[in-house]
């Protein structure tokens, strides 16, 4: 089974079939049914982007030099019907709308972030928004997978993932990484890369750049430690196995209780005991 790089823009990539890190995150956090119905290639509906997401898309496009097409909308805000209509039309046309003022803000933020990356000697001179597809083995048979790396270095040895966030401090991004499944993303991308470039396996690294889109535009560049990597590999393997079973059975179940009991967190009982003592 061939593993390969794909020449796809972001919109075409999301319509491309295959199990992804995003699907795996949803499967682990919710269920196989949520992952299946959230996949655009299978009729899933994308979430409505927020202003912060639109800002992040623009910053991505400027820093990476590739990505979603941006359309500047000349309105003060999105509250008027005319602005709302233009925003909807932009999404219907497959582009990201952003207000003129917000675009100026995004451009300033991107420039500030790029200056900090340059000061740290970080160059993004390879291929941005680079898609790939590969197969993972599962007990139920091979599973077609896909991924889109934010940036793959020219020598193919470094994968860079850029994430905009309101707080790029260590404590904040550690929580974000767990909440949004960054460990799964790391495991999926590293596995895919190893299958596309088997000769480079064991010599590749992946780093996350967390960047604040608002002043002071601080960044935090982090590489996963051993615990992070192990957690990601376990979750990715479990998600692939579940997806493989779903493909084999042609069934994507929702929540399965398996006879589990509904319990309460330990802190709730401790609080009640404290209230009893105080009463």
C-alpha positions in Angstrom: 0.0 0.0 0.0 1.5 3.3 -1.1 2.1 6.2 1.3 2.5 9.5 -0.5 2.4 13.2 -0.3 -0.7 14.8 -1.8 -0.9 18.0 -3.9 -4.2 19.4 -2.3 -5.3 22.8 -1.1 -6.9 22.9 2.4 -10.5 22.7 1.1 -9.7 19.8 -1.2 -7.8 18.1 1.6 -10.7 18.2 4.0 -12.9 16.6 1.4 -10.4 13.8 0.8 -11.4 10.5 2.4 -9.3 9.0 5.2 -9.0 8.8 9.0 -7.2 11.8 10.4 -5.9 13.1 13.7 -9.0 15.3 14.0 -11.2 12.3 13.5 -9.2 10.4 16.2 -9.5 13.3 18.6 -13.3 13.3 18.2 -13.5 9.5 18.4 -11.5 9.4 21.7 -13.3 12.4 23.2 -16.8 11.5 22.1 -17.6 8.5 19.9 -17.1 6.9 16.5 -20.4 8.2 15.3 -19.4 11.8 16.1 -16.1 11.3 14.2 -17.9 9.8 11.2 -20.6 12.4 11.0 -18.0 15.2 11.5 -15.9 14.1 8.5 -16.6 16.4 5.5 -15.9 13.6 3.0 -18.8 11.7 4.5 -21.3 14.5 4.6 -20.1 16.2 7.8 -20.8 19.9 8.3 -17.9 22.1 9.3 -18.3 24.2 12.4 -19.1 27.9 12.0 -15.7 29.8 12.3 -15.4 32.3 15.1 -13.6 35.7 14.7 -10.6 34.2 16.5 -10.5 31.3 14.1 -10.7 33.7 11.1 -7.9 35.7 12.6 -5.9 32.6 13.1 -6.5 31.5 9.5 -5.1 34.8 8.2 -2.1 34.7 10.4 -1.4 31.1 9.3 -1.7 32.1 5.6 0.8 35.0 6.1 3.4 33.2 8.1 3.2 29.9 6.2 2.9 31.5 2.8 0.1 29.1 1.9 -3.3 28.0 3.2 -6.8 29.2 2.9 -7.7 32.0 0.5 -8.5 35.3 2.3 -11.2 37.8 1.3 -11.0 41.3 2.9 -14.5 42.6 3.6 -14.7 46.4 3.9 -17.2 46.8 6.8 -16.7 48.0 10.4 -18.2 44.9 11.9 -20.4 41.9 11.0 -23.7 43.3 12.4 -25.2 44.8 9.3 -27.1 42.6 6.8 -24.8 43.6 4.0 -21.8 42.5 6.0 -23.5 39.2 7.0 -24.4 38.5 3.3 -20.8 39.1 2.2 -19.5 36.9 4.9 -21.8 34.1 3.9 -20.9 34.5 0.3 -17.3 34.3 1.1 -17.7 30.9 2.8 -20.0 29.7 0.0 -17.1 30.6 -2.3 -14.7 28.6 -0.2 -12.6 31.6 1.1 -12.1 33.1 4.6 -13.7 36.5 5.1 -12.1 39.0 7.4 -12.9 42.6 8.1 -10.4 45.3 6.9 -9.4 46.3 10.5 -9.0 42.7 11.6 -6.9 41.9 8.5 -4.6 44.8 9.4 -4.4 43.4 13.0 -3.6 39.9 11.7 -0.9 41.2 9.4 0.7 43.1 12.2 0.5 40.0 14.5 2.0 37.8 11.8 4.9 40.1 11.2 5.6 40.3 14.9 5.5 36.5 15.2 7.8 36.1 12.2 10.3 38.4 13.7 10.5 36.4 16.9 10.8 33.1 14.9 13.7 34.7 12.9 15.4 35.8 16.2 15.3 32.1 17.3 16.7 31.0 14.0 13.5 29.2 12.9 13.1 29.2 9.2 10.0 28.0 7.4 11.5 27.6 4.0 10.1 24.2 3.0 6.5 23.2 2.0 3.5 24.6 3.9 0.1 23.0 4.1 1.6 19.7 2.9 -0.9 16.9 2.8 -0.1 13.2 2.9 -1.9 9.8 3.0 -0.9 6.4 4.3 -2.3 3.2 5.7 -2.2 2.1 9.3 -2.5 -1.5 10.3 -5.4 -2.5 12.6 -6.7 -5.8 13.9 -9.6 -5.4 11.5 -7.4 -4.6 8.5 -5.6 -1.6 6.9 -7.0 1.9 7.6 -6.5 4.7 5.1 -5.3 7.8 6.9 -4.5 11.4 5.9 -2.9 14.4 7.5 -1.9 18.0 6.5 1.3 19.3 8.0 1.4 23.0 8.6 5.0 23.0 7.4 7.5 20.4 6.3 11.1 21.5 6.2 13.0 21.3 2.9 15.2 18.4 4.2 12.0 16.6 5.3 13.4 16.3 8.8 11.2 18.8 10.7 7.4 19.1 11.0 6.2 22.4 12.3 2.7 23.0 13.6 1.6 26.6 14.2 -1.2 27.2 16.7 -2.6 30.6 17.5 -3.9 30.9 21.1 -4.8 33.7 23.5 -2.3 32.4 26.1 0.9 30.7 25.0 2.3 30.2 28.5 3.6 26.8 29.5 0.7 26.1 31.9 -1.9 27.2 29.4 -0.6 25.3 26.4 -0.2 22.1 28.4 -3.9 22.3 29.2 -4.7 23.1 25.6 -2.6 20.2 24.3 -4.7 17.8 26.4 -8.0 19.4 25.6 -7.5 19.5 21.9 -5.6 16.3 21.4 -2.2 17.6 20.3 -0.5 14.4 21.4 -2.7 12.4 18.9 -1.8 14.9 16.2 1.9 14.3 16.9 1.5 10.5 16.8 -0.5 10.6 13.6 1.8 12.9 11.7 5.0 11.1 12.8 3.5 7.8 11.8 2.4 9.1 8.4 5.8 10.8 7.8 7.6 7.5 8.6 5.5 5.7 6.0 6.0 8.4 3.4 9.7 8.7 4.1 10.8 5.3 5.6 14.5 6.1 5.2 14.1 9.1 7.5 12.3 7.3 10.3 14.0 8.0 13.7 15.6 11.2 12.5 12.5 13.4 12.3 11.2 15.8 14.9 7.9 17.7 15.2 7.6 21.0 17.0 4.6 23.1 18.0 4.7 26.9 17.8 2.1 28.5 20.1 1.6 32.1 19.1 -0.6 34.8 20.7 -2.4 36.8 18.0 -2.8 39.9 20.2 -0.2 42.0 22.0 2.5 41.3 23.0 2.4 38.5 20.3 4.4 36.2 22.5 5.4 32.8 21.1 6.3 29.5 22.8 8.1 26.8 20.7 7.9 23.4 22.2 8.8 19.8 21.3 7.0 16.8 22.9 8.6 14.9 25.7 8.6 11.1 26.2 5.3 11.1 28.2 3.5 13.2 25.6 4.7 11.0 22.8 3.7 7.8 24.5 0.3 9.2 25.3 -0.2 10.2 21.7 0.9 6.9 20.3 -1.5 5.0 22.6 -4.5 7.1 21.8 -3.8 7.1 18.1 -3.4 3.3 18.0 -6.6 2.9 20.0 -8.5 5.3 17.7 -7.2 3.5 14.5 -8.2 0.1 15.9 -11.7 1.4 16.7 -12.1 3.0 13.3 -10.8 -0.2 11.6 -13.5 -2.2 13.5 -16.1 0.3 12.4 -15.1 0.1 8.8 -15.2 -3.7 9.0 -18.6 -3.8 10.6 -19.9 -0.8 8.6 -21.2 0.5 11.9 -20.2 3.7 13.8 -21.7 3.5 17.3 -22.2 6.4 19.6 -21.8 6.2 23.4 -21.4 2.7 24.7 -21.8 2.4 28.4 -20.9 -1.3 28.6 -22.7 -1.6 31.9 -20.7 1.1 33.5 -22.2 2.9 36.5 -22.7 6.7 36.8 -20.5 7.9 39.6 -19.5 11.2 41.1 -16.0 12.8 41.4 -14.1 12.3 44.6 -14.0 16.1 45.2 -17.8 16.2 45.4 -17.9 13.8 48.3 -15.1 15.6 50.0 -17.0 18.9 49.7 -20.1 17.3 51.2 -18.1 15.9 54.1 -16.7 19.3 54.7 -20.1 20.9 54.6 -21.4 18.3 57.1 -18.5 19.1 59.5 -19.2 22.9 59.2 -22.9 22.6 59.8 
